[in-house]
């Protein structure tokens, strides 16, 4: 199972239960850093606060299960604006 599929399996339920849609999961290396990007959506406009909410929802799950052995940066961003 690819790491993106494993992450989706771990966090999608809690994201959906809180009114968000997990559009995609991307794990990639950029400028020497590993990034785990969760691209989210919802019926209304996604704000920075929404990204913080989702980050706070998934962080404990990722910390508990620890599915990625390498160091990485969690980046939760919106489908409309993309990740920066």
C-alpha positions in Angstrom: 0.0 0.0 0.0 1.3 3.4 -0.9 1.9 5.9 1.9 -0.7 8.2 0.5 -3.3 5.4 0.6 -2.4 4.6 4.2 -2.7 8.2 5.3 -6.1 8.5 3.6 -7.2 5.4 5.4 -6.1 6.8 8.7 -7.5 10.3 8.6 -10.4 10.5 6.1 -13.1 9.5 8.5 -12.3 12.1 11.1 -12.0 14.8 8.4 -15.3 13.8 6.9 -17.1 13.6 10.3 -16.1 17.3 10.8 -17.6 18.5 7.6 -14.6 18.5 5.3 -13.7 16.5 2.2 -10.2 15.0 1.8 -9.6 15.8 -1.9 -6.1 14.3 -2.1 -3.0 13.2 -0.1 0.4 13.9 -1.5 3.8 12.8 0.0 6.7 14.4 -1.8 10.2 15.8 -1.3 10.7 19.5 -2.1 13.9 21.4 -1.5 15.3 18.7 0.7 12.2 18.5 2.9 9.5 15.8 3.0 6.0 17.2 2.8 2.7 15.4 3.7 0.1 17.5 2.0 -3.6 17.0 2.7 -5.7 19.0 0.2 -9.2 19.6 1.7 -12.4 21.0 0.5 -16.0 21.7 1.8 -19.2 23.3 0.5 -18.1 26.8 1.6 -14.8 28.6 1.2 -11.8 27.0 3.0 -10.2 29.4 5.3 -6.8 29.3 7.2 -8.8 28.4 10.3 -10.3 25.4 8.5 -6.8 24.2 7.7 -5.8 24.6 11.3 -8.9 22.6 12.4 -8.0 19.8 10.1 -4.4 19.8 11.1 -5.4 19.6 14.8 -7.7 16.7 14.0 -5.2 14.6 12.1 -2.0 15.4 14.1 -2.9 13.1 17.1 -3.7 10.3 14.7 -0.5 10.6 12.8 1.5 11.0 16.0 -0.1 7.9 17.5 0.2 5.6 14.4 3.5 7.1 13.1 3.0 5.9 9.5 6.0 7.8 8.1 9.4 7.0 9.5 11.1 10.0 7.9 10.8 13.5 9.2 8.1 15.5 7.3 6.1 18.7 7.4 2.3 18.4 7.5 0.7 20.9 5.1 -3.1 21.1 5.1 -4.3 23.4 2.4 -7.4 24.1 0.3 -8.2 22.7 -3.1 -9.0 26.2 -4.5 -5.8 28.0 -3.4 -3.5 25.0 -3.4 -0.5 24.5 -1.1 2.1 27.2 -0.7 
